[in-house]
Amino acid sequence: QIKMIEIKLSQGAKPGHGGMLLGPKVTPEIAETRGLKPYQDVISPHSHSSFSTPNELLSFAAELRQLSGGKPVGIKLCIGHPWEFVSIVKAMVETGTHLDFVTVDGSEGGTGAAPVEFTDHLGSPLRDAVVFVDNALKGAGLRDRVKVAASGKLVSAYDVVRICALGADWCNMARPFMFALGCIQARDCASGNCPTGVATMDKKRFRAIEVKSRAERVKNFQKNTRFAIKELLEAAGLYHPSELTRRHIVRRLSASQIKLADQVYPKVSDGALLRGEQVDDARLQSYWNRVSGTSFK
């Protein structure tokens, strides 16, 4: 069932912050699977013990790829300090060891379990982050080698089309499927007292979820969203989401100004950073020659 391996560096709602799985949710089955003690709180650290530099991260990814028999290995992160991601891209160029994909999580993400200050104020919004990651990989000549996924408050078919046009190859959607399951975003995930029974191990609460009917709702959401994406692509005269570009998205910037996303966001030509060319993205221009694979700083 496992198709790929994702190393989570940070999460949209909790960049630079670990999480906690409450003891009541650590059933014997979960404890056995994760190698834990049942019914004890599990504190997730905010950093990894297997690596501390971009080069070490790539070595760890290569090890996971080998141990898994060649499955794709990538990272998931919410863009914070831009030089940290640029250093990972630089490390791929310097070492020749590549990630297979990068999942970009937007600061809009989160189910309600994250600290409010983190949800409201930390991390880069998804659209800006996808453009930055896409530009960085293009500038380093890696875009054909490294795929980009997008995750973070994607709900509708248009959300999928828009983010693919901005640079994503595929989308990870959680929030709308939770809605289909019955989530009302009560923001009470962490307490274990979810009123709809979705985020709790309390039998009196989760018995409200009738699996057969809820499964049908989730299936219908998936089916209808895919159909809506197809219709949007047909309306634009396209055959596949891979044909979408930033020129397909139009943004109103003011009452009198409308521009294509291609005119709004900075553009970087393929391999421009390797050739030492000037690029529109100021962050890449500023940090590319100041980072290396030996440090995230």
Stockholm file with secondary structure:
# STOCKHOLM 1.0

chainA/1-297         QIKMIEIKLSQGAKPGHGGMLLGPKVTPEIAETRGLKPYQDVISPHSHSSFSTPNELLSFAAELRQLSGGKPVGIKLCIGHPWEFVSIVKAMVETGTHLDFVTVDGSEGGTGAAPVEFTDHLGSPLRDAVVFVDNALKGAGLRDRVKVAASGKLVSAYDVVRICALGADWCNMARPFMFALGCIQARDCASGNCPTGVATMDKKRFRAIEVKSRAERVKNFQKNTRFAIKELLEAAGLYHPSELTRRHIVRRLSASQIKLADQVYPKVSDGALLRGEQVDDARLQSYWNRVSGTSFK
#=GR chainA/1-297 SS CCCCEEEESCBTTBTTCCCEECGGGCCHHHHHHHTCCTTSCEECCSSCSSCSSHHHHHHHHHHHHHHTTSCCEEEEECCCSHHHHHHHHHHHHHHCCCCSEEEEECTTCCCSCSCHHHHHHSSCCHHHHHHHHHHHHHHTTCTTTSEEEEESSCCSHHHHHHHHHHTCSEEECCHHHHHHHTCCCCSCGGGTCCTTSTTCCCHHHHTTCCHHHHHHHHHHHHHHHHHHHHHHHHHTTCSSGGGCCGGGCEEEEETTEEEEHHHHSCCCCTTTTTTTCCCSCHHHHHHGGGCBTTBCC
#=GC SS_cons         CCCCEEEESCBTTBTTCCCEECGGGCCHHHHHHHTCCTTSCEECCSSCSSCSSHHHHHHHHHHHHHHTTSCCEEEEECCCSHHHHHHHHHHHHHHCCCCSEEEEECTTCCCSCSCHHHHHHSSCCHHHHHHHHHHHHHHTTCTTTSEEEEESSCCSHHHHHHHHHHTCSEEECCHHHHHHHTCCCCSCGGGTCCTTSTTCCCHHHHTTCCHHHHHHHHHHHHHHHHHHHHHHHHHTTCSSGGGCCGGGCEEEEETTEEEEHHHHSCCCCTTTTTTTCCCSCHHHHHHGGGCBTTBCC
//
